[in-house]
Amino acid sequence: MSITQQYLLDTCRARQLGTPAPPAPGTHDARVVRELREYRRFWAVLAGRPARTRLWHALRRRPHGQARPSC
């Protein structure tokens, strides 16, 4: 059974029972990713590591005056 079929089944069952419908698949994906990032930062601080992201470190390594490589 696919996720869409399961969602439709759950929606139909909720309608029959008079309960609120479940959220559509993918509704809270961005929120989950944000919370995961904050969770990892929190544990990094507790472990004594800087709570900076890998992107920040990659940008810091590149000198400001250096041109981007051409393709």
N, C-alpha and C positions, 0 to 999 in steps of 0.2 A: 504494500500500500504506500502510495507516495504521500508526501507531506501535504499536498493540496487536497487529496482525497480524505486524509485524516482530519484536516481542518473543516472540510465541508460536512463530514460525519459529526464532528463535535459541535458545529454550528446548528445542525439540524436537531441534535439531541438537546442542546441548550434551549432551543426554541420550544421544543415539546415539553420540557420540564419547567419552562418559565424562568430560567436563570440567564444571566448576562452571557453574551456570546464571547468566545475566547478571542484574543487579539490575532490578527492575520499574521501568517508567517513572515518574518523579517521586519516586523514593526519596530522592535526594540534593538536591532542589531548595532546601531551607532552608539546607543547608550551603553550596551554591554562592552563594546570595545573601549569606550572612555573609562568605564569603571575598572576594567582590567588594567589599563595603563596606570590609573591612579593607585590601584592595589600594588602593582609592581614597584612604583615609585616609593610607596609607603614602606614596603619591605626592604628596599634598597637603603633607605634612611636608617631603618632599625639595624641593618647589617653594617652600617658605617660607610657605605658607598655613596657617592654623589647621586642625587636624584635627577640627573640630566639624561636626556635621550640620546640615542645613538646618532640621530640626525644632527644634533647640536655638536657632537664631537666630530663628525665628518666635516661639517662646515668650518669648524675651528681649525682643522688641519690644513685646509686650503688657504694659501696666502690671499690677501685681499686684492692684490694687483695682478694675480695670475689669470690669464685668459682661459676660457673653456676650451677643451680639446675639440678640434674640428673633425667631422666625419669623412 
